[in-house]
Amino acid sequence: VQLQASGGGLVQPGGSLRLSCAASGFTLDDYYIGWFRQAPGKEREGVSCIDNSDGSTYYAESVKGRFIVSNDNEKNTVYLQMNSLKPEDTAVYYCAVEWVKYSSPLQALDVMSREYTMWGQGTQVTVSS
């Protein structure tokens, strides 16, 4: 079971990036994928979550209206489209999976933030002019 986050890079303020979270060893169809980020000197924060079983989503206030999470179950991949990027979006971005069904993606994201341990290397996003 493995998740691989990719797609980060350097972008100017106002620009866009699309991150990918590819799963191997299991299929994403019935589970939650959460996106997290951690900036230097700050705690990891959850930014978005998708329930791949029904497509329901959650966004943190800091990214709502700018980020879009989506899935392609045929490719076993979840995407995070990041638009109107700001310097404060600079961070290492990670994805995580939650297997247990909860009442909402927000609840699943909260559980992942407290209990998930299989954090990979993440992908660096730098927003700077």
ZITABEL-V485441 format. One record per residue. N is the residue number from 0. RES is the residue in three letters. SS is DSSP state (H for helix, E for strand, L for the rest). Layout:
n->N res->RES ss->SS
n->N res->RES ss->SS
This chain:
n->0 res->VAL ss->L
n->1 res->GLN ss->E
n->2 res->LEU ss->E
n->3 res->GLN ss->E
n->4 res->ALA ss->E
n->5 res->SER ss->E
n->6 res->GLY ss->L
n->7 res->GLY ss->L
n->8 res->GLY ss->E
n->9 res->LEU ss->E
n->10 res->VAL ss->E
n->11 res->GLN ss->L
n->12 res->PRO ss->L
n->13 res->GLY ss->L
n->14 res->GLY ss->L
n->15 res->SER ss->L
n->16 res->LEU ss->E
n->17 res->ARG ss->E
n->18 res->LEU ss->E
n->19 res->SER ss->E
n->20 res->CYS ss->E
n->21 res->ALA ss->E
n->22 res->ALA ss->E
n->23 res->SER ss->E
n->24 res->GLY ss->L
n->25 res->PHE ss->L
n->26 res->THR ss->L
n->27 res->LEU ss->L
n->28 res->ASP ss->L
n->29 res->ASP ss->L
n->30 res->TYR ss->L
n->31 res->TYR ss->E
n->32 res->ILE ss->E
n->33 res->GLY ss->E
n->34 res->TRP ss->E
n->35 res->PHE ss->E
n->36 res->ARG ss->E
n->37 res->GLN ss->E
n->38 res->ALA ss->L
n->39 res->PRO ss->L
n->40 res->GLY ss->L
n->41 res->LYS ss->L
n->42 res->GLU ss->L
n->43 res->ARG ss->L
n->44 res->GLU ss->E
n->45 res->GLY ss->E
n->46 res->VAL ss->E
n->47 res->SER ss->E
n->48 res->CYS ss->E
n->49 res->ILE ss->E
n->50 res->ASP ss->E
n->51 res->ASN ss->L
n->52 res->SER ss->L
n->53 res->ASP ss->L
n->54 res->GLY ss->L
n->55 res->SER ss->L
n->56 res->THR ss->E
n->57 res->TYR ss->E
n->58 res->TYR ss->E
n->59 res->ALA ss->L
n->60 res->GLU ss->L
n->61 res->SER ss->L
n->62 res->VAL ss->L
n->63 res->LYS ss->L
n->64 res->GLY ss->L
n->65 res->ARG ss->L
n->66 res->PHE ss->E
n->67 res->ILE ss->E
n->68 res->VAL ss->E
n->69 res->SER ss->E
n->70 res->ASN ss->E
n->71 res->ASP ss->E
n->72 res->ASN ss->L
n->73 res->GLU ss->L
n->74 res->LYS ss->L
n->75 res->ASN ss->L
n->76 res->THR ss->E
n->77 res->VAL ss->E
n->78 res->TYR ss->E
n->79 res->LEU ss->E
n->80 res->GLN ss->E
n->81 res->MET ss->E
n->82 res->ASN ss->L
n->83 res->SER ss->L
n->84 res->LEU ss->L
n->85 res->LYS ss->L
n->86 res->PRO ss->H
n->87 res->GLU ss->H
n->88 res->ASP ss->H
n->89 res->THR ss->L
n->90 res->ALA ss->E
n->91 res->VAL ss->E
n->92 res->TYR ss->E
n->93 res->TYR ss->E
n->94 res->CYS ss->E
n->95 res->ALA ss->E
n->96 res->VAL ss->E
n->97 res->GLU ss->E
n->98 res->TRP ss->L
n->99 res->VAL ss->L
n->100 res->LYS ss->L
n->101 res->TYR ss->L
n->102 res->SER ss->L
n->103 res->SER ss->L
n->104 res->PRO ss->H
n->105 res->LEU ss->H
n->106 res->GLN ss->H
n->107 res->ALA ss->H
n->108 res->LEU ss->H
n->109 res->ASP ss->H
n->110 res->VAL ss->H
n->111 res->MET ss->H
n->112 res->SER ss->H
n->113 res->ARG ss->H
n->114 res->GLU ss->H
n->115 res->TYR ss->L
n->116 res->THR ss->L
n->117 res->MET ss->L
n->118 res->TRP ss->L
n->119 res->GLY ss->L
n->120 res->GLN ss->L
n->121 res->GLY ss->L
n->122 res->THR ss->E
n->123 res->GLN ss->E
n->124 res->VAL ss->E
n->125 res->THR ss->E
n->126 res->VAL ss->E
n->127 res->SER ss->L
n->128 res->SER ss->L
